[in-house]
Amino acid sequence: MKILVISDTHLPEFDSEKAVNMNKSDLTDFSFFPEILRQKIREADIVIHAGDFESEDAYRLFQKTGKLKAVFGNRDPETVQKALPEKLIFEECGIKFGVVHQAGISLNDNTARWYILKEMGADILIYGHIHTPSIEEYGGQFLLCPGSPTKARMSEPSVAEIIIDENQKKISSIQIIQVGQAACGFIKFREELIEKSEKE
C-alpha cells in the first residue's frame, strides 16, 4: 500500500466549476503541480493532507480523488475548517495514524510532538505547519512532516511517501520526495558547504 503525505499546499481559489465537476479518475486539474507529484497522487492508495489547503477549491480537488484523509490548518477558510477535524486518528493495516496541522513550532525539538503521538495512541504522527520535511523514528514509532510542495522553508519543495507491507502489517519505508526546486539560493549554498567540508 502506498500513502502520499502532503501538507501546506497553500493553493488559491481557482476555477471552482472544474474542481467540483472533476471526474474521480481525472487528475489533470493538478496541472499546477509538477509531473512527479501528479504521478504520486495517481499511484497513492491514500492521500493524507495535514492542513493548509488555503482554499476551498483546493480542498475539493483533493477530496474528488476519493483518497483523501485530512485535517484543517490555521490558514484554511471557515468552510474547510467546518468540513474537517482538527485532529484525525485512523488505522490502516494495523498501523495507527495520527494527523494534526500544528504539533509544536520548533524545527529541532520534537518533545511536544512525541507527547501528541502518545496522547493520540498513534504509531506515526503526521503534522505540517513548519514547511520543512522531517522524519524521526524511535522504538518503532515515527514523527513525519512532509514539508510543503509549494512554499518550502530552508528546504526543497517536498511531500512524503509511506509504503506499508500489507502482509506483515508494518511500515516498509518512509521517504521524503523532492517535487521541485527551492526558490532561494540557500539550498545550493548549503550543498556547496557540505561538498566542500567532505573534500577537506
C-alpha positions in Angstrom: 0.0 0.0 0.0 1.2 3.5 -0.9 0.3 6.5 1.2 1.1 10.0 -0.1 1.6 12.6 2.7 1.3 16.2 1.8 0.8 19.5 3.7 0.8 23.2 3.3 -0.2 23.3 -0.3 -1.4 26.9 0.1 -3.3 27.0 -3.2 -5.5 30.0 -4.0 -9.1 29.8 -5.3 -9.2 28.6 -8.9 -11.9 27.5 -11.4 -14.5 26.2 -8.9 -16.7 24.6 -11.5 -13.8 22.5 -12.8 -12.8 21.4 -9.3 -16.4 20.4 -8.4 -17.1 18.6 -11.6 -13.7 16.8 -11.8 -14.1 13.1 -12.7 -12.7 10.9 -9.9 -10.1 9.4 -12.2 -9.1 12.7 -14.0 -6.3 14.4 -12.2 -5.4 16.8 -15.0 -6.6 19.8 -12.8 -3.5 19.2 -10.7 -1.5 20.7 -13.6 -0.2 23.4 -11.2 1.9 20.6 -9.6 5.0 19.1 -11.3 4.6 15.7 -13.0 6.3 13.8 -10.2 3.7 14.9 -7.7 0.8 14.3 -10.1 2.2 10.8 -10.6 2.4 10.2 -6.8 -1.2 11.3 -6.4 -2.2 8.8 -9.1 -0.2 6.0 -7.6 -1.4 6.5 -4.0 -4.0 4.4 -2.3 -4.4 7.1 0.3 -3.6 10.8 0.3 -3.1 12.3 3.7 -3.2 16.1 3.9 -2.0 17.8 7.1 -3.8 21.1 6.6 -3.4 24.5 5.0 -5.1 23.8 1.6 -5.7 27.5 1.9 -8.8 27.5 -0.4 -12.0 25.5 -0.6 -11.3 24.8 -4.2 -8.0 23.1 -3.4 -9.7 21.0 -0.7 -12.5 19.9 -3.1 -10.0 19.0 -5.7 -8.1 16.7 -3.3 -11.4 15.4 -2.0 -12.5 14.4 -5.5 -9.7 11.9 -5.8 -11.6 9.7 -3.4 -8.3 9.0 -1.5 -8.2 12.0 1.0 -7.8 11.8 4.7 -7.2 15.3 6.1 -7.3 17.9 8.9 -7.7 21.6 8.6 -4.8 24.1 9.1 -4.6 27.6 10.5 -4.8 29.2 7.1 -7.8 27.2 5.8 -11.1 29.1 5.2 -14.0 28.5 7.6 -15.8 26.2 5.1 -12.8 23.8 5.1 -12.5 24.1 8.9 -16.1 23.1 9.3 -15.7 20.1 6.9 -12.6 18.7 8.5 -11.4 17.8 12.0 -8.5 19.5 13.8 -7.1 16.1 14.7 -7.6 12.7 12.9 -6.9 9.2 14.1 -7.3 6.3 11.8 -6.0 2.7 11.3 -4.7 1.1 8.2 -3.2 -2.4 8.0 -2.9 -2.5 11.8 -1.0 0.8 11.9 -2.5 3.7 13.8 -2.1 7.1 12.2 -2.4 10.5 14.0 -2.7 13.6 11.9 -2.6 17.2 13.1 -1.6 20.5 11.4 0.3 22.2 14.3 2.3 20.0 16.5 4.8 22.4 18.1 6.7 25.3 16.5 10.3 24.2 16.9 12.1 22.7 13.9 14.6 20.9 16.1 12.9 19.9 19.4 10.3 17.2 18.9 9.4 16.8 22.6 5.9 18.2 22.1 5.3 16.0 19.1 6.2 12.8 20.9 3.7 13.8 23.6 1.0 14.4 21.0 1.8 11.0 19.4 1.4 9.3 22.8 -1.8 11.2 23.6 -3.3 10.1 20.3 -2.1 6.5 20.8 -0.6 6.5 17.3 2.3 4.6 15.7 3.0 7.5 13.4 2.2 11.2 13.9 1.9 13.2 10.7 2.0 17.0 11.0 2.5 20.2 8.9 2.8 23.9 9.5 6.6 24.2 9.6 7.0 23.7 5.8 10.2 21.8 6.4 10.4 18.0 5.9 11.4 15.8 8.8 11.3 12.1 9.8 12.2 10.9 13.2 11.9 7.3 14.5 12.2 5.9 18.0 11.2 2.5 19.2 9.2 1.7 16.0 7.2 5.0 16.2 7.5 7.8 13.8 7.1 11.6 13.5 6.7 12.8 10.0 6.4 16.2 8.4 6.3 16.1 4.6 7.3 19.8 4.2 5.5 21.8 1.6 5.3 21.3 -2.2 4.7 25.0 -2.9 6.2 27.1 -0.1 9.2 25.2 1.3 11.2 26.8 4.0 15.0 26.3 4.0 14.4 23.1 2.1 13.4 21.7 -1.3 9.6 21.6 -2.1 8.6 18.1 -0.9 6.0 15.5 0.0 6.4 12.2 1.7 5.6 8.6 0.8 4.8 5.8 3.2 5.0 2.2 1.9 3.1 -0.4 4.0 3.7 -4.1 3.8 0.1 -5.3 3.9 1.1 -9.0 4.6 3.3 -8.2 7.6 1.2 -5.2 8.6 4.2 -2.9 9.1 5.8 0.2 7.5 8.3 -0.9 4.9 9.6 2.6 4.2 9.1 6.3 4.7 10.8 8.7 2.4 10.8 12.4 1.6 10.3 13.1 -2.1 11.6 16.3 -3.7 8.9 17.7 -6.1 10.6 20.9 -7.2 13.5 23.3 -6.9 13.9 25.7 -3.9 13.1 29.3 -4.7 16.1 30.7 -2.8 19.8 30.0 -3.1 20.2 28.7 0.4 19.9 25.0 -0.7 22.6 25.4 -3.3 24.8 27.2 -0.8 24.2 24.5 1.9 25.1 21.8 -0.6 28.3 23.6 -1.7 29.3 23.8 2.0 28.7 20.1 2.6 30.6 19.2 -0.5 33.5 21.5 0.5 33.6 20.0 4.0 33.6 16.5 2.6 36.7 17.3 0.5 38.7 18.7 3.4 
